[in-house]
Amino acid sequence: MIPMTENLNENDNSRCWAAFWEKTTQTGNKKGPLTPAFWNHMAHRYARDTPQEKEEARLKRILDLIISTGIDIKGSQVLDIGAGTGSLSIPLAHMGAHVTALDFSDEMLKKLNKRADEENVTIQTILKSWDTINPDEEGFRKKFDLVIASMTPAVRNPHDLSLMLETAKGICYYSGWVHRKWDPSYYDLYKTLFHEEFKESPHGFYLPFMYLYLLGYRPEVSLLEDDWSNYETIDEYIETAAGFFSTTRQIDDQMKDRIREYITPHAQDGKYLARSQVITGMMVWDVREQNTKP
């Protein structure tokens, strides 16, 4: 891991919060959703089940919040961290931005590049894990007018957020979970497999918000409560459930067989409709507007 910089005008409060945040999200070795393999598996499913009207509404909310800062997207340098298949990178490129899209999943970036070619936009892609980036070696320090981290595990601790601040010379946008209630089958399945209740992991939107606040930034925040649903084949359900459970449990082929036995009777025509209740948060701030007074 690249050491955290010392020039973020940290104070006793922000250092204390950073230590708390680090402890809260400490998971040891990266597993499940923190691995490229998990997202390579997920790549082909992105945007497959999202109605176009809902996707357009989501994009409008994000862009409206970003543009409310006064940034001129046309001609701006944009870094999209954990860009995935390009749900933000491609629209921003259409708006005239010079977009650099970074992700540690090669399958996600293949989808992004394919879409960019089809839509005739130019996007620079980088296959790397965000936490290994050195801003000076990459030429990223204070390069970007807009730095984005949208619903990505790439920014999950103080070090990762600090890298955002180091690479931005203007606006930052972050979004993440405030709350997520998984499909009921996950809780029932977990109890069936491990004979204990599924323990919700802490959802982290408040962690980066408080860190920024204690550093002297005043992000503008917008929250949205929503219901998510998507159809999964039995094999997709198995891989998704196994991926999330593997953050705390050892999942082998025998365990996957047990997941298959569980979900097959609940599927219709070989597919299962998974439903989640979520609250997501998004925030924007200007790195040039920092109150460093104690």
N, C-alpha and C positions, 0 to 999 in steps of 0.2 A: 504494500500500500504506500502511495506517495504521502509523505508527512504533510500535516495540515500547515498552512501558511501562518505566519505570525503577524501579518499586516492587515488583519481584518478589523482592527480597533476593538478587539475583544476586551471584556471587563470581567470582574468577578462573577457577576450574574450570568453572563453568557457562557463563561467557562463551566460554571456549575451545571447549567442546563445542558451543555454539550456532553458532559460526563454522564448525566442522567439519561439523555437520549441514546448515547452509545451503549449504556448498560441495558436499556429497554429493548433495543433491537439486536442485541448480541445473540447470534445463533450458531457460532462456531463455523464449521465447514459449510460452504454454500451448497444447498440442496434444493430440490424441487424448483419453485419459481425463480430461484436465484441462479439457475444454470442455463447456459445456452441450449442444452438438449431439450429442456421443457418448452422453451419458446420456439425452437425449431418444429416441435410437434404441434404447437398451437398456430403456426404461421398460416396454414391453409384455411383455417377457420375464421380468420379475422374478416370482418365486414360481410361474412357470408349470410348471417341471419339478421343483421341489423336493417330494419326498414329504411329506405332512402330518406323518407320524411323525417324520421327520428335522427338519423345521422346528420342531415342538413341542419336541424334545430340545434344539435349538440355543437356542430362546427360554428354556427352563428353566435352562440353564447360565448364560446372561447374567443373568437375573433373580435366580438364587440368589446369584451373586457380588455383585451390586449390593445385595441385601437383607442380605447378610452384614455390611455396614458398619453396620447398625442403622437405616438410613433408613426412615422411614414413607412409603411411596409415596402413600397416600391423602392428598389435599389438598396435595401437594408441587408446587412449581413446577419444571417439567422443560423443558430446552432440548435438542432433538435436532438436532445439526449434521449436514448431509448425510443428511437423514431418508429420502430415497428415496420408496418407495411406502408407508412407514409400518410396516415390520415390527416396530419397537420402539415408535413413537409410539402406534399404535392399542392394543396390549395395555396400555401404561402408562395410557392414557386410560380403558380399561375398569377399571383398578385404582383409579381416582379421582384420578389426577394431572391437573394443569392443564398441558397440553403445548403448547409452541411448537415447530413443526417448520420447519426452515430448509433450503432446497436451492436450487441455481442452475439446476435443470432444471424448466421449467414442466410438461413431460409427467409427470415423477415426481410432482410435487405434484398434478396433475390426478388421477392414479391414487390418491394418498393421500386427497384430498378425497372422491373417489367411494366409496372403501372406508369412510371415516369416516361418510358419509351412510348407507350401507347398514347399518352396524353401530351407528348412532345414538349416536356419540360426538362430542364437540366438540374440535376441534384448531385452534389458530391457525397458519396457514401464512405463511411469509415467503419470497418469491422473491428471493434475493440470494446472492452469493458470500460465503462466510464471511470471506475475507481482506479484504473491503471494509467489514466491520462496525465501527462506532464504538460501543463499549459505552455511552458517555455519551449520545450522540444517540439511540440506540435505547432507552435506559432499562434496559439490561441489566446494568450494573455491580453485581456481588454480588447479583443478583436471584434466581438459581436454586438450588434445593436439590440438583438433580441436572443435570449437563451431560454429554451423551453425544456421542461421536464413534465410530461403529461402522463399521469397514471402509469408510471414506470418504477420498477424496483431498482432502477439504476441509481436513483437518489434516495438513499435510505438511512443516512447517518450524517453527522456534522461534516465529515471530510468531503462527502459527495456534494453536499450543498455549498460548502466553501469553494469547491471547484467551479460551481456555477457562478459564484460571485467574482471569482478571479478571471473568468473568461468573458464576462459581460462588461460592456462599457455603457450600457443603457438600461433596457428593460429585461426583467426576468419574469417568467410565467411558470407556476408550479401547480399541479393538481394531484390529488390523492384521495384515499379513503378517509371519510369521517366515521363511517359505520358500514358494515356489510353483514347482512343475515343471509347465510348460504341456503341453498335449496335444502328442504327438510331431510332429504335422503342422505345428505352428507353426515348429519348428526346421528341419524339412525344407523348408518353404515359404520361409522366410527365406533359407536357403542357395541355393535355386533362383532366387529373385528378385534377390538382391544379391551372390551368389558369395562369401559369407563366413559364418562361424558366427554364430548369434544370441547376443549377449552379454546375460547376465542382468543386469537392473538391480538395484541393492541393495534388499533388502526392509527396511522401515524400523522394525520394532517396537523394536529395540534403541536407536534414536535418541531417541525421546521418553522411553523408560524411563530412559536414562542422564541425560538433561537433567533430568528430575524428581528423580532420585536426587541429582544434584549441587546441585539447588536446596534439598535437605533433606527431600524427601518420600520415603516408603517405600511404594510401590504394592504391593498384593497382586496376584500374577500367576497366570494359569492358561493353559496351552498345550493345544492339541488338534491331533493329526495326523489327517488325513482324506483321503478320495478324493472328488472332485467330478466329476459327469458331467451333461451336459445335451445335448439334441438341438437342433441349429440347422438351419434351412433354409440352402440354399446362399447366398441373399442375406444372411441374418443372419451367416453365417460370414465372408463377404466384408467386411461392414461392421465386424465385430468385429476381424478381423485387420488390416484397413486402419487402424482407429482406433489400435490398439496400436503398429503399425509406424510410424505417422505421428509418433510422439514423436521419432524420430531420422531418419526418411526421408520424402522427398516422395512422396506417394501420389496419383496422378492416375487418370483413368478408364481409361487404357491399362493401368496397373498393376493395377487392379481386374479388368480382363478376364483378365489373366494369373493372378490368384488364382482366378478362376472356372474357368479351364482346369485348374488344379491340383486343386481340391477336388472338381469334379464327378464324376470317376471313383471317388472315395473315398466318395461319398454313396450311401445306399440309400433308394429311394423319395423322393428329393429332400431327404433330411435326413442330417446328419452327427452322430455321437455324439462329442462332445469330452470328453476326460477329463483331469483335472488332479490332481496329488498336492500337497497343501498342508499347511502347519503354520500355524495362526493363533494369535495371542496376544491375551489381553485382560487389562486391569488396572483396578483401582479404587484411588482414594486420596481422602483428606479434605483439602481445602485449608486447613482450620483446624489441621492437624497437620503443621507444618513446623519442622524443626530448623535454625535459622539460625546455629548455632555454627560457627566455622571448622573 
